[in-house]
Amino acid sequence: MRNNLFALFAACLLFTCFGCPAPAHCDQQFNVNEAFSMNQGSSACLKTETEFTIRFNQVTEDSRCPEGVQCIWAGRVDVALTLAKDGAAQNVELSSGDLGKGGKGEVVFNGYTVRLENVAPAKVEGSKIEQKDYTIRLMVSK
């Protein structure tokens, strides 16, 4: 009898912990075909399909030419995102700036096109931008 109660308790505990997927964490919501901004470390969910989420993980490279400086190359900034929908997730890297030397400005994921429109703040000579200070502007279309 004790073994049966223990087995029942263990099964209930496992179901509680693993039986249902955790709801997606969203700091904000967005609409298709409307540009929106995200802060580094935040997540956004599509208003009509909250299971479609975008997480702005970090800026992986920022070689943009600082404001007020004459550069040979305009540079590029790369951001790492995690896209998730219906239990599938994909890590992607999108770029803004001069894409002539690599990088891509948009990606298609699960029927949606996610495009990086802008990364802020602009680079300033002699100062370092902290990860927490980055903001990106995205556009999602179907």
DRENGU-470250 format. One record per atom (N, C-alpha, C): residue in one letter; x, y, z. Coordinates in steps of 0.1 Angstrom, whole numbers, plus 2048, in hexadecimal, padded with zeros to 3 digits. Layout:
aXYZ ...
***
This chain:
m8087F4800 m800800800 m80980D800 r81380C808 r81C818809 r82381A7FB n8278107F4 n82D8117E7 n8238177DD n8178137DE n80D8197D4 n80B8287D7 l80A82C7E4 l80883A7E7 l8148427E2 f82083C7E4 f82C8437E0 f82D8447D1 a82983A7CA a82983A7BB a81E8457B6 l8138457BC l80984F7B9 l80E85D7BB f8148607C7 f81A86D7CA f8248707C0 a82D8677BC a83886A7B3 a83286D7A5 a8288667A1 a822868794 a81B876793 c81587A79E c80E88779F c81989279E l8248907A5 l82F89A7A5 l83589B798 l838890791 l83D891783 l83489877A f82789577B f81D89B772 f81D8AA774 t81D8AE781 t81D8BC784 t8298C377F c8358BD780 c8418C377B c8438C376C f83F8B8766 f8428B6758 f8368B474F g82B8B2754 g81F8AF74C g81A8B9743 c81B8C6747 c8168D173F c8228DA73C p8238DF730 p82E8E972D p82B8F6734 a8368FC738 a83590973F a830913735 p82891D73A p824927731 p83093072D a82F936721 a83A93E71C a83B94B725 h84794F728 h84995B72F h849967725 c841971727 c84197C71E c842989726 d84B991723 d84C99F729 d8439A8721 q8409A5715 q8389AE70D q8319A6702 q8289AC6FA q8219A56EF q8239AE6E3 f8229A76D7 f8249AE6CA f81A9AA6C0 n8179B26B6 n80E9AE6AB n8169AC69E v8119A3696 v8179A1689 v8169AE681 n8219B1679 n8229BD670 n8229CA678 e8269CA685 e8289D668C e8359D5693 a83E9DF691 a84B9DF697 a84A9E06A6 f8539DA6AD f8539DB6BC f8619DA6C1 s8649E06CD s8719E06D2 s8729D66DE m87E9D16E0 m8809C86EB m88D9CC6F2 n88E9CA6FF n89A9CC707 n8A29BF707 q8AF9BF709 q8B79B370A q8B29AB716 g8B099E714 g8AC99571F g89D994720 s89699B718 s88799A719 s88199170F s87498D711 s86D984707 s86098B703 a85C9886F7 a85098E6F2 a8479826EB c83A9836ED c8319796E7 c8289806DD l8249786D3 l81B97D6C9 l80D97E6D0 k8069896CF k7F998B6D5 k7EF9806D2 t7EF97C6C5 t7E49726C1 t7E89646C3 e7F59616C5 e7FA9546C7 e8059546D1 t8019556DE t80B9576E9 t81694C6E9 e8149416E2 e81E9366E2 e82A93A6D9 f8289446D1 f8339496C9 f83B9546D0 t8479516D4 t84F95B6DC t85C95E6D6 i8619696D9 i86E96E6D5 i8769726E2 r88296D6E3 r88A9726EF r8969786E9 f8999846EE f8A598C6EA f8B09886F4 n8B997F6F0 n8C397A6F9 n8CF9836FB q8D59886F0 q8E19916F2 q8E59966E5 v8EE9A06E5 v8F59A56DA v90299D6D9 t9049966CE t91098E6CE t91C9956C7 e91A99F6C0 e9249A76B9 e91F9B56B6 d9279BF6B8 d9249CD6B5 d9309D46AF s9319D36A2 s93C9D969B s9389E6693 r92C9EC697 r9279F8691 r931A03692 c932A0C688 c93AA18689 c934A21693 p93CA2669D p936A306A7 p931A3D6A0 e927A436A6 e922A506A1 e92DA5A6A1 g92EA62696 g937A6D695 g945A69691 v947A5C68E v954A5768A v953A5367B q95EA56674 q95EA52666 q965A44665 c95DA3A660 c961A2C65F c961A28651 i96AA1E64E i96AA18640 i95EA0F63E w95AA08649 w94F9FF649 w944A03653 a938A0364F a92DA08659 a92C9FE665 g9309F2663 g92F9E866D g9229E166E r9219D8678 r9159D0679 r9139CC688 v9069CA68C v9039C6699 v8FB9B9698 d8FF9AF6A0 d8F89A169F d8F299F6AD v8E599A6AC v8DE9976B8 v8D99886B8 a8DA9826C4 a8D59746C6 a8C79746CB l8BE96D6C4 l8B096C6C8 l8AD95D6CA t8A395A6D2 t89D94D6D3 t88F94E6CE l88B9476C4 l87D9476BF l8779396C3 a86B93A6C8 a86492D6CC a85592E6C8 k8509226C4 k8429216C0 k83E9126C1 d83390F6C7 d82E9026C7 d8388F76CC g8408FB6D6 g84A8F16DB g8578F16D4 a8588F76C8 a8658F86C0 a86C9056C3 a8799046C5 a8819106C7 a88D9106BE q89191C6BB q89D91E6B2 q8A492A6B7 n8B19296B8 n8BA9346BB n8BE93A6AE v8BD9476AC v8C194D6A0 v8C995A6A3 e8D195E699 e8D896A69A e8D497368E l8D097F691 l8CC989687 l8D6995688 s8D799C67C s8E19A767B s8DA9B3676 s8E09BE67A s8DC9CB675 s8E99D3671 g8E89DB667 g8F39E3662 g8F79DD654 d9049DD652 d90A9D9645 d90A9CA645 l9019C463D l9009B563C l9099B0630 g9119B962A g9199B561E g9249AB622 k9289AB62F k9329A1633 k92D99663C g92099363A g91A988642 g90E98D64A g908984650 g8FC987659 g8EF987651 k8E4986658 k8D7987651 k8CE98F65A g8C6996653 g8BD9A065A g8AF99A65E e8AC98E658 e89F98765C e8A097865B v897972661 v896963661 v88895F661 v88595365A v87894E65A v878942664 f86D94366D f86C938678 f85D935679 n85A929676 n84C924678 n84192C672 g844931665 g83B93965E g83B948660 y84494C669 y84595A66C y85395F668 t85396B663 t86097265F t86397C66A v86F97B670 v87398467B v87E98C675 r87D999675 r8879A266F r88C9AC67A l8999AD67B l89F9B7684 l8A09C467C e89A9CE682 e8999DB67C e8A39E5681 n8A69E468E n8B09EE694 n8B59E86A1 v8C19ED6A5 v8C79EA6B2 v8CB9F86B8 a8C79FA6C4 a8CBA066CB a8D1A036D9 p8D9A0B6DE p8DDA186DA p8E8A186CF a8E9A236C9 a8F4A246BF a901A246C6 k90CA1F6BF k919A1E6C5 k91FA2C6C6 v926A2F6D1 v92DA3B6D3 v93BA396D6 e944A406CF e953A3E6D0 e957A3F6DF g95FA356E4 g964A366F1 g95BA316FC s94FA2C6F9 s946A27703 s942A196FF k93FA1170A k93BA03708 k92CA0270B i9259FB703 i9179F9705 i9159EC70D e90F9EC718 e90C9E1720 e9019D971A q9019CC71C q8F69C3716 q8E89C871A k8E79CB727 k8D99CF72C k8D49DC726 d8DD9E471F d8D99F1719 d8D49EF70B y8D69E4705 y8D29E26F7 y8C39E06F6 t8BD9E66EB t8AF9E56E7 t8AF9E16D8 i8A69D86D4 i8A59D56C6 i8979D86C2 r8959DB6B5 r8889DD6AF r8869D26A4 l87B9CB6A6 l8789BF69D l86B9C2696 m8699BA68B m85D9BA684 m85A9AB680 v84E9A6684 v84B998681 v83F999677 s84199166C s836990662 s83398165F k82897F659 k824971656 k82396F647 
***
